[in-house]
Amino acid sequence: MGNIIAVDLGGSKLVVGLVSPEGTVLHSATAVLTGVPFTRETLLDMIDTCVKAIDFKAGHPDAAAVGVSVPGHYDHAHGVFLSNYSTGMRDWPIVEDLKEKYHLPVFADNDAKTCAVAEKLFGSCRDTEQYLWVTVSYGCGGAFYLNDRLFRGARNFAGEVGHVPVEFVQPHLCGCGVWGDLEAEASGTAIGRKYLERTGRATDAAFRSKEVSALARQGDKTALTLFREAGYYIGRIGAMAAMMLDIQKMVLGGGVAVYDFDLMKPGIDRALEDLLIPLNRDFFHVEQTALGYHASLLGAAAVAMEGINA
Ligand SMILES: [Zn+2]
């Protein structure tokens, strides 16, 4: 199998990489999406600029396929990026557009689903048949891998744990319209917003978990508590999944999980202690992704590799 052109379309950043069949990122190019209009034309242009940069660095490689990680709901049957709450993107036939441009097979999926596939192909789940992947980043997402394959559900929306309620006493409103869901309580954005709220400071959209993490690491008690609480909410999702589906583990990825897993771990452990029955306590466990910060880029490559082999 040849190399893959992997496209990780994030909410704030675009990364395009040339990835080997073993999961090594050979070359990559990045573009910042903050302030960029999230339209089909603009994004296609930006993807192409990154692809050209890689083509130049790699000396015109022969790629076997293009793989894409999409930040939101994705119609797998028709290759359409359906929607994303924060950018307003709707109904982009991304597979058709990229096929036309690059004359290669193109495969795409929701970014949490691509990450779950990458963890199976290149990460810590090579020998695991039942798991839940959870992304904790600006938003939260998830994907189930069940009976050794990605579980899509009826419309490819299975595993949307970001919009499952976890806080019922003092819930915050999510962009999706649900109160107290994982994204509203434990995402990087939520952790930043809740810190400002609890310390009586003015709202600031740029203040996120990264800033709270820096404070927590200096011993700030509110910051430490917020990460423990976020861990508890994430642990609550894991415990529910373990009880309902008898899965072996939950793997956490995304910026917050990659950088601040240690700060959330006490909360996660506490939730598992509180909520799991003894039968599951020694069986089910939670761990950090083995793929680091590039899980979603490797995910894009992974879905293309699976697609070619299907
Ligand atoms: Zn939501």
Residues whose N, C-alpha, C, O or C-beta is under 5 A from the ligand:
A	BS01	ZN	G162 H163 C174 G175 C176 V178 D181 E183
